[in-house]
Amino acid sequence: MEPAQKERTPFADIDGLPVQMSEIVLDALTEMSRHPEIRRVRRVAFDELRPAPGQRLMDAGSGAGEVARLLAAETGPRGEVIALDHSASITAAAIRRHDGSNVRYVTGDVAAIDLPADSVDGVWCERVLQHVDDADRAIAELARVTRPGGRICLVDTDWASLAFDGMPAGLGEVVMAHARGHFTPRQFDMGRTLRRRLVNAGLTALSATPVTCFFGDPASAAVVLPMVNPRVPEESWGTPPGVRDEWLACVEAAGASGTFLAVLTIWVVAGTVTG
């Protein structure tokens, strides 16, 4: 990995990960799609995107394709969903899980989409921009391929909002410093910046909804929060020796006593592309 990219998250280069870690990422994507808090976020996003029969939509950063297939159910047989993902291995996994709906799976870059202008009626982009090098460039591309009057719905995390209770405060600060190290400063709080970015991109009829996700036990939190997931390999942490094991032991103890709590805000922001 080049020095300029060393802070990028594992999700930014899935194809370049060791096999064990890439399998963890794929499993994480699948488990997250089933998590009730992520489903709650997605219900808000569906209401803002407003998918309709006959539309041609794009899921930009489609992962294993769960959302693309849900969108296809809304657009129906006369519609189409383009499921675009940067990872060839994740795209292959999505194709293996295809359910016969009108979804076309492609590999590509959200910042350089291989489509003409005004190609789609709307775009869904969920928890992708926190992993790219230039979010504004990617948003400009999403707007370019969306016809005037079409909707763009962005869903992303504000990692700076993450908070725990029932855990040692000082230790939590060390762990959060580790988490922050996986992002550039402009990526760490991506969720809260989405509305400003859409304003600057010239979109109108904006909506912005913060959804606070609540995790009342470690097992639930581990699906979404990698820093409480014991399956994440020690070499991926980058914390001082012993910190990972001490932290996970505290997580387990807080779960056993019923005092564990974690909260995280995910933003749903949508706007309309102008002519």
KOLFI-784005 format. One line per 10 residues: number of its first residue (from 1); their letters; for each residue x, y, z of C-alpha. Coordinates in Angstrom, 3 decimals. Layout:
// KOLFI-784005
NUM = A = X,Y,Z ~ ...
This chain:
// KOLFI-784005
1 = MEPAQKERTP = 0.000,0.000,0.000 ~ 1.316,3.420,-0.892 ~ 2.145,5.755,2.038 ~ -0.525,8.246,0.962 ~ -3.151,5.510,1.342 ~ -2.051,3.950,4.636 ~ -4.954,5.483,6.574 ~ -7.633,4.074,4.296 ~ -10.047,1.580,5.815 ~ -10.205,-2.131,4.934
11 = FADIDGLPVQ = -13.464,-1.468,3.056 ~ -11.600,0.864,0.672 ~ -9.461,-1.957,-0.781 ~ -11.235,-5.246,-0.116 ~ -9.560,-7.020,-3.031 ~ -6.154,-6.215,-1.540 ~ -6.910,-7.705,1.875 ~ -5.633,-11.040,3.173 ~ -8.175,-13.825,2.612 ~ -9.136,-13.988,6.306
21 = MSEIVLDALT = -9.851,-10.268,6.491 ~ -11.761,-10.148,3.194 ~ -13.997,-12.963,4.443 ~ -14.607,-11.008,7.657 ~ -15.562,-7.933,5.616 ~ -17.998,-9.904,3.449 ~ -19.552,-11.537,6.515 ~ -19.788,-8.096,8.139 ~ -21.633,-6.665,5.139 ~ -24.112,-9.544,5.249
31 = EMSRHPEIRR = -24.666,-9.342,8.999 ~ -25.060,-5.554,8.904 ~ -27.784,-5.832,6.263 ~ -29.788,-7.940,8.724 ~ -29.207,-5.771,11.788 ~ -32.405,-4.040,13.011 ~ -30.638,-0.700,13.489 ~ -29.225,-0.734,9.951 ~ -32.655,-1.711,8.656 ~ -34.090,1.269,10.515
41 = VRRVAFDELR = -31.567,3.567,8.827 ~ -32.452,2.079,5.450 ~ -36.184,2.614,5.943 ~ -35.485,6.322,6.366 ~ -33.313,6.279,3.246 ~ -35.958,4.496,1.155 ~ -38.466,7.169,2.109 ~ -36.045,9.857,0.938 ~ -34.986,8.210,-2.331 ~ -38.594,7.387,-3.272
51 = PAPGQRLMDA = -37.963,4.469,-5.675 ~ -40.842,3.921,-8.108 ~ -41.876,1.357,-10.739 ~ -40.054,1.705,-14.046 ~ -37.137,3.715,-12.708 ~ -33.497,3.036,-13.510 ~ -31.553,3.357,-10.261 ~ -27.946,2.944,-9.183 ~ -26.681,1.500,-5.918 ~ -23.226,3.074,-5.787
61 = GSGAGEVARL = -21.056,0.930,-3.538 ~ -23.502,-1.952,-3.557 ~ -21.542,-4.513,-1.554 ~ -23.196,-7.912,-1.592 ~ -26.239,-6.446,-3.339 ~ -28.882,-6.586,-0.620 ~ -30.085,-3.004,-1.142 ~ -29.876,-3.282,-4.943 ~ -32.248,-6.238,-4.842 ~ -34.630,-4.380,-2.531
71 = LAAETGPRGE = -34.595,-1.433,-4.917 ~ -35.278,-3.791,-7.821 ~ -38.392,-5.008,-6.032 ~ -39.609,-1.385,-5.981 ~ -38.737,-0.573,-9.608 ~ -40.315,-3.770,-10.894 ~ -39.816,-5.614,-14.186 ~ -39.856,-2.381,-16.225 ~ -37.110,-0.875,-14.120 ~ -33.436,-1.631,-13.605
81 = VIALDHSASI = -30.916,-1.334,-10.807 ~ -27.211,-0.965,-11.533 ~ -25.247,-2.392,-8.606 ~ -21.803,-0.764,-8.753 ~ -18.981,-1.783,-6.441 ~ -15.237,-1.171,-6.463 ~ -14.397,-4.710,-5.343 ~ -14.342,-7.517,-7.906 ~ -14.554,-10.159,-5.161 ~ -17.562,-8.532,-3.506
91 = TAAAIRRHDG = -19.258,-8.107,-6.890 ~ -18.698,-11.811,-7.568 ~ -20.272,-12.627,-4.204 ~ -23.251,-10.411,-5.056 ~ -23.736,-12.216,-8.359 ~ -23.706,-15.567,-6.557 ~ -26.502,-14.288,-4.329 ~ -28.608,-12.882,-7.173 ~ -32.332,-13.600,-6.818 ~ -33.384,-13.158,-10.456
101 = SNVRYVTGDV = -34.529,-9.553,-10.031 ~ -33.656,-6.839,-12.532 ~ -30.212,-6.014,-11.127 ~ -27.066,-5.572,-13.220 ~ -23.848,-6.028,-11.225 ~ -20.772,-4.099,-12.369 ~ -17.349,-3.309,-10.987 ~ -16.258,0.311,-11.076 ~ -15.251,3.488,-9.294 ~ -17.893,5.794,-7.791
111 = AAIDLPADSV = -15.592,8.715,-8.620 ~ -15.332,7.726,-12.303 ~ -18.573,6.012,-13.324 ~ -18.640,4.430,-16.768 ~ -22.046,5.827,-17.747 ~ -23.190,8.806,-19.838 ~ -24.688,11.843,-18.155 ~ -28.376,11.655,-17.156 ~ -28.335,7.825,-17.231 ~ -30.279,7.033,-14.062
121 = DGVWCERVLQ = -33.350,8.292,-12.234 ~ -31.782,8.113,-8.805 ~ -28.785,6.956,-6.775 ~ -28.404,5.207,-3.436 ~ -24.945,5.476,-1.850 ~ -24.648,3.914,1.608 ~ -21.577,4.139,3.861 ~ -19.246,4.503,0.893 ~ -18.012,8.082,0.972 ~ -16.234,7.562,4.314
131 = HVDDADRAIA = -13.897,5.199,2.456 ~ -13.082,7.209,-0.697 ~ -10.236,9.659,-1.201 ~ -12.381,12.513,-2.551 ~ -16.044,12.477,-1.493 ~ -16.920,15.664,-3.385 ~ -15.591,14.237,-6.632 ~ -17.663,11.104,-6.081 ~ -20.795,13.170,-5.364 ~ -20.194,15.163,-8.560
141 = ELARVTRPGG = -20.099,11.876,-10.485 ~ -23.314,10.674,-8.856 ~ -24.965,13.951,-9.845 ~ -23.573,13.758,-13.386 ~ -25.125,10.359,-14.107 ~ -28.471,11.330,-12.527 ~ -31.069,12.997,-14.717 ~ -32.434,16.431,-13.734 ~ -35.186,15.908,-11.188 ~ -33.683,12.655,-9.968
151 = RICLVDTDWA = -32.877,11.999,-6.337 ~ -29.546,11.162,-4.735 ~ -29.657,9.578,-1.284 ~ -26.441,9.418,0.726 ~ -26.126,7.375,3.903 ~ -22.977,7.680,5.964 ~ -21.529,7.395,9.430 ~ -20.394,10.090,11.820 ~ -17.752,8.083,13.660 ~ -17.030,11.084,15.875
161 = SLAFDGMPAG = -20.474,10.526,17.414 ~ -19.600,7.032,18.656 ~ -19.924,6.793,22.432 ~ -19.821,3.978,24.978 ~ -21.104,3.536,28.494 ~ -20.138,0.864,30.979 ~ -16.529,0.924,29.747 ~ -13.336,2.448,31.243 ~ -13.116,5.995,29.886 ~ -9.361,6.170,29.444
171 = LGEVVMAHAR = -9.201,2.838,27.663 ~ -12.038,3.861,25.383 ~ -10.105,6.941,24.337 ~ -7.134,4.813,23.295 ~ -9.371,2.516,21.268 ~ -11.123,5.449,19.591 ~ -7.754,6.940,18.677 ~ -7.037,3.627,16.950 ~ -10.368,3.802,15.107 ~ -9.689,7.379,14.039
181 = GHFTPRQFDM = -6.368,6.263,12.567 ~ -8.188,4.236,9.911 ~ -9.675,7.409,8.420 ~ -8.403,10.721,7.159 ~ -9.817,13.671,9.165 ~ -12.294,14.495,6.402 ~ -13.625,10.915,6.408 ~ -14.081,10.378,10.153 ~ -17.124,12.642,10.471 ~ -18.421,12.072,6.920
191 = GRTLRRRLVN = -22.064,11.686,7.912 ~ -22.481,15.181,9.333 ~ -20.832,16.745,6.249 ~ -23.186,15.228,3.665 ~ -25.747,18.025,3.668 ~ -23.062,20.671,3.115 ~ -21.557,18.628,0.321 ~ -24.912,18.328,-1.477 ~ -25.508,22.069,-1.062 ~ -22.110,22.750,-2.628
201 = AGLTALSATP = -22.912,20.304,-5.446 ~ -26.007,22.330,-6.325 ~ -28.712,19.862,-5.303 ~ -32.054,21.168,-4.067 ~ -35.017,19.966,-1.986 ~ -32.571,18.675,0.599 ~ -33.433,16.546,3.585 ~ -31.072,15.527,6.367 ~ -31.976,12.989,9.037 ~ -29.635,11.851,11.807
211 = VTCFFGDPAS = -30.463,8.318,12.933 ~ -28.961,7.357,16.286 ~ -28.258,3.641,16.399 ~ -28.418,1.983,19.814 ~ -26.534,-1.174,20.760 ~ -27.442,-2.610,24.145 ~ -25.144,-5.619,24.141 ~ -21.741,-6.494,22.689 ~ -23.063,-9.064,20.208 ~ -25.371,-6.500,18.623
221 = AAVVLPMVNP = -22.676,-3.825,18.600 ~ -20.042,-6.125,17.082 ~ -22.066,-6.417,13.874 ~ -21.586,-2.710,13.131 ~ -18.657,-1.621,15.323 ~ -15.365,-3.358,14.462 ~ -13.701,-2.217,17.688 ~ -15.951,-4.514,19.717 ~ -15.757,-7.448,17.310 ~ -13.325,-10.117,18.604
231 = RVPEESWGTP = -13.106,-11.609,15.092 ~ -11.134,-8.606,13.827 ~ -7.513,-9.828,13.808 ~ -5.080,-8.298,16.273 ~ -2.780,-7.137,13.458 ~ -5.579,-4.914,12.136 ~ -5.845,-2.945,15.364 ~ -2.598,-1.006,15.521 ~ -3.053,-0.288,19.241 ~ -0.293,-0.679,21.873
241 = PGVRDEWLAC = 0.335,-4.281,23.003 ~ -2.329,-5.617,25.314 ~ -4.887,-2.864,24.638 ~ -7.068,-5.000,22.353 ~ -7.319,-7.876,24.822 ~ -7.962,-5.548,27.774 ~ -10.658,-3.674,25.862 ~ -12.433,-6.813,24.659 ~ -12.341,-8.217,28.187 ~ -14.042,-5.035,29.419
251 = VEAAGASGTF = -16.605,-5.320,26.628 ~ -17.365,-8.897,27.663 ~ -17.636,-7.945,31.342 ~ -19.957,-5.025,30.603 ~ -22.111,-7.309,28.496 ~ -22.300,-9.890,31.274 ~ -23.316,-7.250,33.828 ~ -25.872,-5.682,31.493 ~ -24.163,-2.283,31.612 ~ -22.771,-2.209,28.068
261 = LAVLTIWVVA = -24.091,0.538,25.786 ~ -22.915,2.009,22.491 ~ -24.508,4.697,20.314 ~ -23.590,5.835,16.813 ~ -25.207,8.395,14.519 ~ -25.690,7.554,10.856 ~ -26.922,10.356,8.603 ~ -29.414,10.010,5.760 ~ -29.171,12.993,3.407 ~ -30.969,13.345,0.069
271 = GTVTG = -31.387,15.970,-2.599 ~ -32.716,16.558,-6.091 ~ -30.453,17.075,-9.097 ~ -31.183,20.298,-10.977 ~ -30.974,20.794,-14.736
